Amino acid sequence: MNRVLMPFPADALLASAIAEPLQARIAPVAWRHFPDGESLVALDDALAGADVAILASLRDPDPLALPLRFAAQTAREFGARSVGLIAPYLAYMRQDTRFHPGEAVSAPLFARFLEETFDWLLTVDPHLHRFEQLQALYRIPTTHVSATTAVAAWIADAVPDAILIGPDSESEQWVARIAVKAGVPYQVLRKQRQGDYDVRVSLPDAQAAAGRTPVLVDDIVSSGHTILETVVHLQRLVASPPVLVAIHPVFAGDAYASLQAAGLARIVSSDTIAHPSNAIPLGNEIGLAASALMESSAVSRETP
């Protein structure tokens, strides 16, 4: 077995947890920029016959897109038998339809870009809307790891008196499963979005929250505005400061600082995106799933 895990610099720590269950050696991607901003990537060139997994969480996908392609194509030049992508956070899932005239529908366009570059794709809890499954969007072998078991275990251990709060209806699919696994109750709030930065949420059932610690759970926390609005309402209703659990800690702009200043008792996240809030490791699950996907992809290539 000749497997190589090639992390981009931001994902070096996660790679160390993935490598053992993947049964792969780590060969980091070196990435630097010329003065004019062009990227230069450099790889271990001992890849003859290897099955390669490139690891890059796509929190900031545009600067990564060309280096990803450069790395994958260079790995093939060096003799890699296959090249897959482990993207714990998968970008370009939002724009899966044309909301206004003239807009590009970027979700399938980005899917085509990755399909041209990689043999398979693994991610964690993709944010699906009109596509019910990742396989409906991507035409290469794909799989996803669910963070719900790990998140539920953390909540059961760290906040046993929790009541889970989903900040909007889209979060219910995550919150309900986590609540069942953690053995705690949950509520889902309803929101009205007036604009990109103007979000109003409904009040939860104050009686149900009495005596419990509210734990806000969301798959992606980006601007943080929905969470901030939810925190304001919760502070009017319950005495316990809420805890925030994010599966994907995008935290765009000053979102993290704003959330820290909002009175949350704690902010934690899974390690799909490297961030100081990471407290829920997923490396073992990702490694095992990547190993299975790599194996099944190899079998399908060898089957006439």
N, C-alpha and C positions, 0 to 999 in steps of 0.2 A: 504493500500500500504506500503510495507516494502522494501525500496530501500536503498542501502548503496554504497557510492562512496569511493573507497579506493585508494588514490594516493600514488605513490612512492615519496620519499622526494623531488626530483627535480621538481615535478609537483604540489606542495602544493598550489602555488598561482593560477594556472589555475583551480585547483579543486574548489577554493572558488567561481569562476565565473560559473562553470558548475553545482554546486550542486543545486541551486535554480530552473533553468529550468528543471533539471532532477528530481526534487522533491525527493532528496536523502539526507540523513545525511552523513557527512564526518567522516570516520574512517581511519586515515592514516596508511599506512604500515610502520612499524618500520623495518629498515634494517641496520645491522651492520656486521662487518667482524671479524672473529677470527684471531689471529696472523698469522696463516698459510694461510690466504686468503679466507677460506671458508665463505660462507654467512649464516647469521641467520636472518630470517624474523619472525616478530611477528604481529599478527592481533588482532583486537577486536573479542572476541569469541562469542559475542551475535549475531549470524547470522542465527539462526533457521528460516527457511522459507523465508529468504531474497533473493532478486535479487541483486546481487553484480556487480558493474562495477569497475574493476581495471584500474587505470589511470597511464600510463607510456609511455612517448614519447621515441621512440627507436633510439635516436641519437647515442648511444653507445650500440648496441644490445647485443654483446657477454657477457659482465659482467652482463647484466640484464636477460638473458634468463633463467638460472636456478632459480634465485629468483622469476621471474614471475610464473614459474611452481610451486614452493614451495608455493607461496601466493595463487594461484588458488586452488591447491589441499587442502591446509589447510582450506580455506574458505568452501570448500565442506565438509570437516571433521566436521566443526562447524555447519553444517546444511543448508548452502546456497542452495536455490532452483535452482539458475542459476548463472553462473559467466561469464561475458563478458569482453572484453578488449577494452578500449579507448586508441588508440595509435595515437595521433595527427600527429606524424611523423612515418611512417611505413618503417622500414628498409628492406633490402634484396629484393629490387625490381629491382636492376641493372642486376644481372646475371640471365636472364630469358632464356638464350640459352647457348650452349657450343661454346665459341668463339675460343678455342684452344683445341687440343686433351688432354684428361685426366682431364679436368676441371670439378668440380662439378657444376651442375646447381642449384644454391642455392635458387632461388626464390620459386620454388615449394617445395623444401625440408623444407624451413622455414615456408611455408604455412601449410605443414603437421604438423609441430611441434606446431604451434599455434592452429590448429584444434583439436589436441589431448588435449589441455589445456583449451580452452575457448569455450563457447557456441555461441558467436557472436563477431564480430569485427567492430569497427568504426575507421576511420582515416580521415585525411584531405588531399585532392588533392594528391592521390598516384601517384608516377612517373611511369606511364604505358608505356611500349614499345610494345613488341609483343603481350601482353595480352591487348585487347581493354577495358576490364572491369575487375574490381577487382573480380567480381563473377566468372569469367572464371578461376581464380587462386585458389580461396578459396571455400571450400565446406560447410562452415558454413555460416549462415546469415551475410551479410556484408553491410555496407553503407559507403559513404564518404561525408564529408562536403566540399563544395567549398568555398575557400577564396576569390574568384574573386569580389563578391559584396562588401565585407569589404575593400579590397585593393583599388577598384575603388573609393569608398566613401572617403577613406583617400587621394588619389591622387587628386580628384576633389576639396577637401577642402584645402589641404596643398600646392598643386602645380597646380593651375588652368591653367597655361600656358604650361603644360607638353607636350612633345612628348615622347611616350613610345618607348623604345628600347629593343627588345628581343635579347639576345646575341647569339642565335643560332636557327636553324630551329625547334628544339624540343620545344623551348619556345613559339612558335607562338600560340599554342593552349591556353596558359594562357594569353599572351599579347593581342591577338585580342579580347578576351572576356572582358578583363579589360578595354581596350581602348573604346569599344562600351559603356560600362556602365559608364565610366568616361566622355565620350563625348570629347575625345582627339584623335589626330592621332597617328599612330604607324608605326614603321619599324622593320624588323627582319634582323639581320646580318647573314652572312654565315661564318662558321668556318671550318678550316682544322686542325685536331688534329694530330700532328706529334708524340706525345707520351703523357704520363700522365701529364707532366709538360711543354709541348711545344704546345701552341695553337695559331693559327693565325686566325684573323677575318677580314672580308671584310669591306670596308669603307661604311658608310651609305650615304644617299642623303643629302649633306650639305645644299642645298637650303631649303629642307623641315624642317630642324632643326633650321633655322635662326629665331631668336627672341623667341625661345621656350627653356624651361628647359628640357634637356634630363633626362628621368627617366628610369633607367635600371630595368627591371622586370624579375625575374627568380623564378622558383618554388623551386629549391634547390641551395644554394650557399655553396659549400663544400671547395675545395681548393682555390677558388676565382681567378684562373688563367685566365679563360675566361673573367671574369669581368675586371680584371686588364688590359688585352690586349685591351678590348673594351674602357676602360677609356682613355688609351693612344691615341687611334684614335680620340675619341671625343674631347680631349683637343686640337688636331690639327685643328679641324673643327669649334667648337663653343666656344663662350666666356663663357657661363654659366657653372659652375661646375655641373656635373651630380649628381643625387640622385639615390641611390640604394634601391630597395624594394625587399626583399626576403620573399617568403612564408614560407620556412623552413630554418632557420638560422643555418645550420650545422657548418660552420666556423671551419673546421678541422685545427689543428696545429696553425700556426701563421696567418691564413687567415684574421681574423678580424683586427689584427694590421696592416697587409699589406694594406688592403683596406682603413683603416683609414688614412694611410700615402700617399695614392694615389691621393689625391685631390678631393675626393667626397665631395659634399656639406653636405650630410647627408646619413646615413645608417639606414634603418628601416626594421622591420620584423613583421610578425605575431607571436603570442605567442604559436605556436605549439611546439617550443622548448624554454625553459626558457633562456633568453639572455638579456643583457643590451640594445640591439637594439629594443626590443619588443615595438611596438607602435600601433599595429593593433590587437585588442582583438577579439577572436573567441569563448570565453567561452559560450556565450548564444546560438550561433548556434550549437556548439558541444553538449551542454546539451539537447536542443530540439531534435536533431537527435538521440542522445543516448536514450532518453525517448521513442521515437517512435519505435526504434529498439528493445528495451527491452520489450515494450508492444507487438509488433508483434511476438517476439520470445516466449513470454509467451503464447500467443494465440495458436501458432502452436504446442507447447508442450501439451496443454490441449485438442486439437482437436484430436479425435480418428482417 
